Structure formats: structure tokens, C-alpha cells
């Protein structure tokens, strides 16, 4: 029954009209969220009714089962969302629908004290979401009656979303609220049942109130959402298959996750989190314009598809969600405010993910190897980005090693230290690929001493090691940088003419190297290039150049093995032959280090001249 008793017109205030215009035209990137907002408000109305019924059970007597019904009329071009929640009085309709960013739920929460506030944790915090209806409708009509009011005290609120709204008293038999949208010409897609089902399942599948659409048979209704939030169920009631099924629903990933962590936190900040480690990367993991993040739910309602505030960027491979009643939200609930609660949740979730990775690494190393293959390069970014957790992240790193012949990196820094001499540095070598690393001349002295070296072949490893200089009190040392003190007996063979030989090579290679010195690294090779401390290596130079910058100029040191016949031959040669020998020794060192030759054709000519002398 809708017989009008009284009607009144209200003007939106100037600032309210401006905000309303923003909501309609600028606030949301996806117009379909209007249905999410209306459904969320309807679910809030039921939560408020359920809470009120704790003291007044008669409020539920007439209709105790919660329900949200979405119906549509193609002929009239209307879409209607109805609920049997607590409803509104005439004044509440004026206050809550007639004033931008004012929420009846918010006022209700502020009126609670003591333990009742905890009991009401499912009651949502909503602001202007109702006004998103005007993105798709040129007229919105709301009819409502409070659960504790008589039928003749119903209310009808109506507006075209511009300057004013009207309110009239009506007779309404049932409690709750019905919102009717008169759709715009460009919004008729929302009269399609399958489209509505898809929106509900995307945004409200796990809302705690059943959502119904008209069924296939006339007069019937069909529930279209799951109506159970898996993440809010006790962990003891869930099986592994439940978590896997939900992961597939959440991510559309056909491959089961490697691991997951499900936690509920109560205290100063309350939230529930469900975090997954995927077994394979998303196709857009490394795209610059990809927005990473967890799904954010407020009272089971999805408010952000990708909330990047809750995990650092180096954990962007993590999938999952956060559901909390405690986050302060900006006008649209899509923009999180800078709040202490966000920082607290972020720190806690970061620890949860690192815990999950540590458990996977220790208990299921084969599965951790799968994770590392796909996401190891991303996790390495945390060494620079997260100093507070640097040692925990370093513990999770995996490397190739001269003591391990496996094709996949599986040696941890702790593994290395367990085998290393006491107080010795952690030695590592950077190379473009594993084959080049294993045959590198920089390893010769270490092999002769049976000393382990980590082999780093990822293109960001030099950047990584620029930030990871120490682990558990041990220095990390690049075997191709600076002078090494490996003890006597390494690189011997130097004779009385070593210094004259070095002086000769310095003269022949002047301007091409910073210095020439006898090497303690080499056993079988004639020479190698050594970077000075602070100089950019090949990997970092390439990264700098790829970013469009010119790296600072630097020249390496040439270390020679005086006992090698090719080096010793420099003393016996003269003229052009001596110059050729010096240039070939330098060129070989550049090739072994993965450095480009300054003039490949000249190098080949010099090498050919030397070969011809030997051959003929």
C-alpha cells in the first residue's frame, strides 16, 4: 500500500550538490559497483536489525530469515533492491539519504559502548555509496519502514540526483527498505539477469545475507550468492580442499596454491586475513602498470579488488584478502585513508607471509624450489625495500654454488655458513649464466683450496648484493672485486722479474686498465679483470643503460698470473709482438668476465698474428 500522507521537498546544500556530482561522474571507475553499494547497505540493515533484536526479539518475529532480493522490470526499465532489515523512519531517511556522507550505521556505532561495540563488529561503516545509484539511474525511489514502527509510518524518499529530494509518509506493511532505480538509456545492461548474477558473485558472493534473483519459473526466487564467508569460518571446520576451491574461485588460477595462511586477529585492530602462495605467476606480475595487492573486504563486502597498502611491493605475488571492520575509509570506500590501522595490518601480514615462506622452505623444500623458480627475483627486492626484515628475507634466498651441481639454485646462506671456515667471508661470484660462472677463472684459487663460492646469475643480483653486505655477522665478498687475501701458495710462480713484467704491461695497456698487478685468484688462467670497490659491475651498468642513463666511467684492474706461459712470454717478446701479447691477454680477460671487446676485429687480427708465429 502506498497511499501518501504527507510530502515535503528538501534542497541539497551547495557542498552536498558538489559531492553528489563527484560521486555520479568521477568517483568510481566501474559503474557496476552501484549494485555492490546497495547490496552492502541492505546487508548492513539486517546486521543492525539482528543486533537490535538481542534486546527486542519481537522485531524478528514476523520475518526472521534475512534476505536481499534483486528484481528488474524491462518494460518499466527499473531495477529494485529490497531487504527485510531494520528499515528507516521518515527522519532517518532525511538524515541518512538527504545528507552526503552521513551514515545511519556510523551514528549507530558511535552510540555503542563497552562489550556491545565488539558484538556489533559486523555492522558496516558506509558513507556515500548509496549515491552511486545515480551513475546508472536518472531517478531513485526509496521506500522503507522501521521494524519497530507501525505500517502507517512508512516513508518514501525520491530524487533525480540533482538539486533536491522529496520525502513523504506512506503506508507500508513490511519492514525494511526497497530501492528502485529508473535506469538511464546507457544502463539497460543491468536489466539482464546473467549480468546481475555476475556482479553479485563478484562483489557479494560471500556476504552473510542470502541474495535472491527471480528464478526460471514465474513467482520463484533463486539464491545467487554463497552467503558464507569462508575466511570467517573457524579454521578447524575447513579442509584443505575448501581452501583450494576458494583460491580457484578468488584468482581463477587452475593450479592449486603451494601454501596458505588463515588468521583472525582480535585486539586493538581487528581483522581476518587469508593469504595464498601461488604455484605459478600471474601473466602480469612484471608489468609496470599492474596494481598489486590483496582484496579488501569490509563486513564481507568487496570494496577493493587490489589494495596495495597491505603488503610491500616485493610480496606482490601473494594472493588473498583482508576483511576488517576497523579501517577508516574515504568517501567511496575505494580509497583508504592513511591510518595507523593500515600500517599495523601491513606489518602483521608481512610477518605472516615470511612465516609462511620459512615454513615452506624448511618443511617442503621441493615446493619451495617451485616458489623460488617463479618468484625468487621478486622476493630479492625486499632486501632493499624492507630493512626491518632484511635478515629474514636473506634467510630465504637461494643460490647456485660450487659445492652443488643442481640445475636449480637451492643453497641458502645458512647452508653456506654451516660449511664455511670460522670467520671467513661469504664469497660469491656474479655471472651472466651458470655455465660461465662454473668455468670462471675467478674460481680457480677457491677450487684449489676447496672453498665454496656462491654463483649468482640473476640480472638483479649485483643490485641485490649492493644492499646485502652482511649476514649473521659475516661479510659477503665478491670474488671478482678488490684485492683478495687468500694466503700464501696461491698464484705462486712469480719470479724475480715480476715487477718489471707488471711495469711493462702497465705501459702497454695504459688508458685501458686502472692498474696491473699479480693475482692471488688465478691458478690456470693467464689473467682476469677485477673491479675496484665501488665501481659498477656489468649487471648494474646494463640496468643503468636500460633505464636511459649513462653509467659513470670506470676502468678495471688487470690481474695476471705471472707463472702462466702466455704472461711470461711478454718479457721475451719485443715490439709489435709484445703489444699483441698484452692486448690478447687483456681481451681474453674481458671475454672471461663477460665484458664486450672494445674492438673485436682488432683483437682477432692480433690473435691471428700470434697463432701464425706458433703454427709456422
Buried (B, 14 or more C-beta within 10 A) or exposed (E): EEEEEEEEEBEBEEEBBEBBBBBBEEBBEEBBBBBBBBBBBBBBBBBBBBBBBEEEEEBBEEBEEBBBBBBBEEEEBBBBBBBBBBBBBBEBBBBBBBBBBBBBBBEBBEEBEEEEBEEBBBBBBBBBBBBBBBBBBBBBBBBBBBBBBEEBBBBBBBBBBEEBBBBBBBBBEBBBBBBBBBBBEEBEEBBEBEBBBEBBBBBBBBBBBBBBBBEEEEEEBEBBBBBBBBBBBEEEEBEEEEBBEBBBBBBEBEEBBBBBBBBBBEEEBBBBBBBBBBBBEBEEBEEEEEEBBBBBBBBBBBBBBEBBBBBBEBBBBBBBBBBBBBBEBBBBBBEBEEBEBBEBBBBBBBEBBBBBBBEBBEEBEEBBBBBBBBBBBBBBBBBBBBEEBBBBBBBBBBBBBBBBEEEEBBBBBEBBBEEBEEEBBBBBBBBBEBEBBBEBBBBBBBEBBEBBBBBBBBEBBBBBBEBBEEBEEBEBBBBBBBBBEBEEEBBEBBEEEBEEBBEBBBEBBEEBBBBBBBBBBBBEBBBBBBBBEEBBBBBBBBBBEEEEEEBEEEBBBBBBBBBBEBBBBBBEBEEEBBBBBBBBBBBBBBBBBBBEBEEEEEBEEBBEEBEEEEEE
